[in-house]
Amino acid sequence: MSGEEQGVDGVRGRLRGPVTPGSARENAEDFLARSATARAEALLGRQSQYLADADERDRALEKTLGLIAREPSLVDSAWTLYTLAPTVVEFWQAAESRVHTRLRYERTPAGWARFPLWS
């Protein structure tokens, strides 16, 4: 980075609330709704591992795509659909002045209440 001031842009958000795992049926439906490539990547089980050889990845992916073509209803038993039921949602709108616009929404029995926050 140079000594020049960097521009500020963007919107950020944070959601809070209880998270529940899906049932076996929901997990399977979610998995099968994804593209064949996404399912193959998940079945490989190597997400976020260091990749030393792209050709090795491509060969493994092709092999797993072949497996999916032969068994289209194959589901990764480790696949879990998680559902968030938000109770609090916060948004930040960045500003060059650093006086960001921040809003917090809280779930109430009557619906959502909106609260501006200090930046």
CYANA upper distance limits for C-alpha pairs under 8 A (distance plus 0.5 A):
  7 GLY  CA     96 GLU  CA      7.09
  8 VAL  CA     94 ALA  CA      6.64
  8 VAL  CA     95 ALA  CA      6.63
  8 VAL  CA     96 GLU  CA      5.88
  9 ASP  CA     93 GLN  CA      8.22
  9 ASP  CA     94 ALA  CA      5.86
  9 ASP  CA     95 ALA  CA      7.21
  9 ASP  CA     96 GLU  CA      8.17
 10 GLY  CA     93 GLN  CA      6.75
 10 GLY  CA     94 ALA  CA      6.17
 11 VAL  CA     91 PHE  CA      7.44
 11 VAL  CA     92 TRP  CA      5.99
 11 VAL  CA     93 GLN  CA      5.16
 11 VAL  CA     94 ALA  CA      6.73
 12 ARG  CA     91 PHE  CA      6.15
 12 ARG  CA     92 TRP  CA      5.56
 12 ARG  CA     93 GLN  CA      7.22
 13 GLY  CA     89 VAL  CA      7.65
 13 GLY  CA     90 GLU  CA      5.90
 13 GLY  CA     91 PHE  CA      4.88
 13 GLY  CA     92 TRP  CA      6.73
 14 ARG  CA     89 VAL  CA      6.24
 14 ARG  CA     90 GLU  CA      5.66
 14 ARG  CA     91 PHE  CA      7.17
 15 LEU  CA     86 PRO  CA      6.51
 15 LEU  CA     87 THR  CA      8.14
 15 LEU  CA     88 VAL  CA      6.33
 15 LEU  CA     89 VAL  CA      5.05
 15 LEU  CA     90 GLU  CA      7.03
 16 ARG  CA     84 LEU  CA      8.48
 16 ARG  CA     85 ALA  CA      8.47
 16 ARG  CA     86 PRO  CA      5.82
 16 ARG  CA     87 THR  CA      6.41
 16 ARG  CA     88 VAL  CA      5.63
 16 ARG  CA     89 VAL  CA      6.93
 17 GLY  CA     84 LEU  CA      6.90
 17 GLY  CA     85 ALA  CA      6.02
 17 GLY  CA     86 PRO  CA      4.90
 17 GLY  CA     87 THR  CA      5.45
 17 GLY  CA     88 VAL  CA      7.15
 18 PRO  CA     84 LEU  CA      6.45
 18 PRO  CA     85 ALA  CA      6.18
 18 PRO  CA     86 PRO  CA      7.45
 18 PRO  CA     87 THR  CA      8.47
 19 VAL  CA     82 TYR  CA      6.87
 19 VAL  CA     83 THR  CA      5.97
 19 VAL  CA     84 LEU  CA      5.00
 19 VAL  CA     85 ALA  CA      6.94
 20 THR  CA     82 TYR  CA      6.08
 20 THR  CA     83 THR  CA      5.87
 20 THR  CA     84 LEU  CA      7.21
 21 PRO  CA     80 THR  CA      6.92
 21 PRO  CA     81 LEU  CA      6.29
 21 PRO  CA     82 TYR  CA      4.97
 21 PRO  CA     83 THR  CA      6.89
 22 GLY  CA     26 GLU  CA      5.96
 22 GLY  CA     27 ASN  CA      6.20
 22 GLY  CA     80 THR  CA      6.89
 22 GLY  CA     81 LEU  CA      5.58
 22 GLY  CA     82 TYR  CA      6.33
 22 GLY  CA     83 THR  CA      7.64
 23 SER  CA     27 ASN  CA      6.54
 24 ALA  CA     28 ALA  CA      6.68
 25 ARG  CA     29 GLU  CA      6.64
 26 GLU  CA     30 ASP  CA      6.56
 26 GLU  CA     81 LEU  CA      7.50
 27 ASN  CA     31 PHE  CA      6.67
 27 ASN  CA     79 TRP  CA      6.79
 27 ASN  CA     80 THR  CA      5.76
 27 ASN  CA     81 LEU  CA      5.67
 28 ALA  CA     32 LEU  CA      6.58
 28 ALA  CA     75 VAL  CA      6.55
 28 ALA  CA     76 ASP  CA      8.45
 28 ALA  CA     79 TRP  CA      8.14
 29 GLU  CA     33 ALA  CA      6.60
 30 ASP  CA     34 ARG  CA      7.43
 30 ASP  CA     81 LEU  CA      7.27
 31 PHE  CA     39 ARG  CA      7.29
 31 PHE  CA     75 VAL  CA      7.06
 31 PHE  CA     76 ASP  CA      8.05
 31 PHE  CA     79 TRP  CA      7.41
 32 LEU  CA     39 ARG  CA      8.00
 32 LEU  CA     73 SER  CA      7.58
 32 LEU  CA     75 VAL  CA      7.48
 34 ARG  CA     38 ALA  CA      6.61
 34 ARG  CA     39 ARG  CA      6.84
 35 SER  CA     39 ARG  CA      6.76
 36 ALA  CA     40 ALA  CA      6.55
 36 ALA  CA     65 LEU  CA      7.22
 36 ALA  CA     68 ILE  CA      7.54
 37 THR  CA     41 GLU  CA      6.64
 37 THR  CA     61 LEU  CA      8.27
 37 THR  CA     65 LEU  CA      7.31
 38 ALA  CA     42 ALA  CA      6.77
 39 ARG  CA     43 LEU  CA      6.60
 39 ARG  CA     76 ASP  CA      8.49
 40 ALA  CA     44 LEU  CA      6.74
 40 ALA  CA     61 LEU  CA      6.76
 40 ALA  CA     64 THR  CA      5.91
 40 ALA  CA     65 LEU  CA      6.21
 40 ALA  CA     68 ILE  CA      7.75
 41 GLU  CA     45 GLY  CA      7.34
 41 GLU  CA     46 ARG  CA      8.14
 41 GLU  CA     47 GLN  CA      8.06
 41 GLU  CA     61 LEU  CA      7.23
 42 ALA  CA     46 ARG  CA      8.12
 42 ALA  CA     47 GLN  CA      7.94
 42 ALA  CA     76 ASP  CA      7.78
 42 ALA  CA     79 TRP  CA      8.49
 43 LEU  CA     64 THR  CA      7.94
 43 LEU  CA     76 ASP  CA      6.35
 44 LEU  CA     60 ALA  CA      8.07
 44 LEU  CA     61 LEU  CA      7.99
 44 LEU  CA     64 THR  CA      7.86
 51 LEU  CA     57 ARG  CA      8.25
 53 ASP  CA     57 ARG  CA      7.16
 54 ALA  CA     58 ASP  CA      6.66
 55 ASP  CA     59 ARG  CA      6.63
 56 GLU  CA     60 ALA  CA      6.70
 57 ARG  CA     61 LEU  CA      6.51
 58 ASP  CA     62 GLU  CA      6.61
 59 ARG  CA     63 LYS  CA      6.71
 60 ALA  CA     64 THR  CA      6.71
 61 LEU  CA     65 LEU  CA      6.53
 62 GLU  CA     66 GLY  CA      6.71
 63 LYS  CA     67 LEU  CA      6.96
 64 THR  CA     68 ILE  CA      6.78
 65 LEU  CA     69 ALA  CA      6.68
 66 GLY  CA     70 ARG  CA      6.82
 67 LEU  CA     71 GLU  CA      6.50
 68 ILE  CA     72 PRO  CA      5.46
 68 ILE  CA     73 SER  CA      8.14
 68 ILE  CA     74 LEU  CA      7.08
 75 VAL  CA     79 TRP  CA      8.21
 86 PRO  CA    107 ARG  CA      8.24
 87 THR  CA    106 GLU  CA      6.31
 87 THR  CA    107 ARG  CA      5.51
 88 VAL  CA    104 ARG  CA      7.53
 88 VAL  CA    105 TYR  CA      6.16
 88 VAL  CA    106 GLU  CA      5.12
 88 VAL  CA    107 ARG  CA      6.87
 89 VAL  CA    104 ARG  CA      6.20
 89 VAL  CA    105 TYR  CA      5.59
 89 VAL  CA    106 GLU  CA      7.09
 90 GLU  CA    102 ARG  CA      7.63
 90 GLU  CA    103 LEU  CA      6.09
 90 GLU  CA    104 ARG  CA      4.85
 90 GLU  CA    105 TYR  CA      6.79
 91 PHE  CA    101 THR  CA      8.49
 91 PHE  CA    102 ARG  CA      6.10
 91 PHE  CA    103 LEU  CA      5.78
 91 PHE  CA    104 ARG  CA      7.05
 92 TRP  CA    100 HIS  CA      7.01
 92 TRP  CA    101 THR  CA      6.16
 92 TRP  CA    102 ARG  CA      5.03
 92 TRP  CA    103 LEU  CA      7.21
 93 GLN  CA    100 HIS  CA      6.19
 93 GLN  CA    101 THR  CA      5.51
 93 GLN  CA    102 ARG  CA      6.92
 94 ALA  CA     98 ARG  CA      7.53
 94 ALA  CA     99 VAL  CA      8.24
 94 ALA  CA    100 HIS  CA      5.47
 94 ALA  CA    101 THR  CA      7.25
 95 ALA  CA     99 VAL  CA      6.50
 95 ALA  CA    100 HIS  CA      5.61
 95 ALA  CA    101 THR  CA      8.04
 98 ARG  CA    119 SER  CA      8.27
 99 VAL  CA    119 SER  CA      6.18
100 HIS  CA    119 SER  CA      5.72
101 THR  CA    116 PRO  CA      8.39
101 THR  CA    117 LEU  CA      8.19
101 THR  CA    119 SER  CA      7.03
102 ARG  CA    116 PRO  CA      6.48
102 ARG  CA    117 LEU  CA      5.70
102 ARG  CA    118 TRP  CA      7.30
102 ARG  CA    119 SER  CA      6.65
103 LEU  CA    114 ARG  CA      7.45
103 LEU  CA    115 PHE  CA      6.27
103 LEU  CA    116 PRO  CA      5.05
103 LEU  CA    117 LEU  CA      6.12
104 ARG  CA    114 ARG  CA      6.35
104 ARG  CA    115 PHE  CA      5.58
104 ARG  CA    116 PRO  CA      6.70
104 ARG  CA    117 LEU  CA      7.29
105 TYR  CA    112 TRP  CA      6.59
105 TYR  CA    113 ALA  CA      5.93
105 TYR  CA    114 ARG  CA      5.06
105 TYR  CA    115 PHE  CA      6.69
106 GLU  CA    112 TRP  CA      6.03
106 GLU  CA    113 ALA  CA      5.76
106 GLU  CA    114 ARG  CA      7.19
107 ARG  CA    111 GLY  CA      6.28
107 ARG  CA    112 TRP  CA      5.06
107 ARG  CA    113 ALA  CA      6.88
108 THR  CA    112 TRP  CA      6.20
108 THR  CA    113 ALA  CA      7.18
